[in-house]
Amino acid sequence: MHHYAPRDPIREYWRGEITLRKLRVMVEGLPPDGALARAASRSPWTTTEYQLAELLDRVGRMETDFRNANRSEKTAAQDYPEPVWRPGDPSPKQKAKAERKAAREARQGYQRIVAIATPQYAEKG
């Protein structure tokens, strides 16, 4: 509880120097973006950081819309930029691994169907 530094409210409670009610009031008074709040929300980001990421995504989309609206007829339209990474989103490596796994499972499913429907064409081995 660095918010109350150099005091240690937990130690004071166990020594009997403060009451449980006082300790509860101190915990409830901790800052909303402190370590306890981040641990309780299970996210390393605060609301401000999520809003900033959303703002960056929207500005990127608006810039792309502006460029597409003012481009010449001969040039191709630009695609929207990738959204900013957020906690909980898979990393590019995790995305690629999930795509490979999905492709492998799809291929295995196809091979099972072929083996059932046309045994003569099923892959041997």
N, C-alpha and C positions, 0 to 999 in steps of 0.2 A: 504494500500500500504506500507506494512512493509519494502519493498525493499528500500524505500527512508527514512526510519526512521532516525532521529527523526522528519523529515519534514512531513508535511501533504499537499501534492500537491492539493488535492481537496479543502481544506480550502483556500489555497493560490489562487486558481483559483477564488473562490467565492468572495474573498476579492479584486480581481483585481490585485494581485501581480504577477501573471503569465498569459500568454495568453492561449487561447484554443489550439493553435498550440503546444505550449510547453507542455501542459498537454497531448495531443495526442502522442507526441514524447516520453514522459515519460511512458505512458501506453504501447506503442509499444515496449519499451525497457525492459519491465518486463521479468523475467526469464521464459523459456519455461516450467519449472516444478513447477511454483508457483501456488498459490491458484486461481488466475484468469484463468490460463490455464487449471487447473483441472476442474474448474466450467464450462468453455466453452466446454470442451470435454465431460463433464458429466460422468467422470470416476475418481475414487480416485487414480487410478494407473497411473504412468508415462510410457513412452515407455520402459525405462530401466527395470521396474518391469515386464512388459509383456514379454520382451525378456528373463528375468531371469526365469520366469515360463515356457516358451517354452524350455529353456535350460534344466531345471530340468526334464521336460517330456521326452526330447530326451535322456538324460543320463539314465533315468530309462528304456526306451525302449532298449537302447544299452546294458545295463547291463543284461536285460532279454534275449536279443539275444545271448550275450556271454555265459550266463549260459545254455541256451538251446543248443547251439552249442557244449558245452563241457560236457554235461550231459551223463550219461551212458544210454545204450539202454533200460534198465529196468525201469528207472524213467520217469514219465510223464513230458511233457513240461510245463513250467511255463506260466501263463497268463501275459499279459502286465499290468503294474500298472495303477491305476486310474490317469488321468491327474490332475495336480495341479488346485485347485479352482481359478477361475478368477472372477472379478466383472461382474455381469450380469448373471452368471451361477446360477441355482437354488441350494439351500442348500439341504443336504440329506433329511431333513424334507419336504421341498417343493417337491422334487422328489417323495417321498413316497406318499404324498398327491395327486399329479398329477396322479400317477399310480393307486391309489385307485379310483379316479374320472373316469379315463379312463375305468377301469374294471367295475365300476357301470354303466357307459353309454353303454358299450358293452353288458352287461347283460340285460339292459332295451331294447336295440335295438333287441336283440335276442327274448325277451319275446313278443315284438310287432309283430315281424315276425311270431312267433308261433301262436299268437292270431289271426292273419289275415289268415294264411294258414290252421291251424287246430284249429278252435274255441273250439272243445271238449277237447283239451289238454292245453288250456290257463289257467294260474294260476288264481284262483278265489280269490277275496279278495282285 
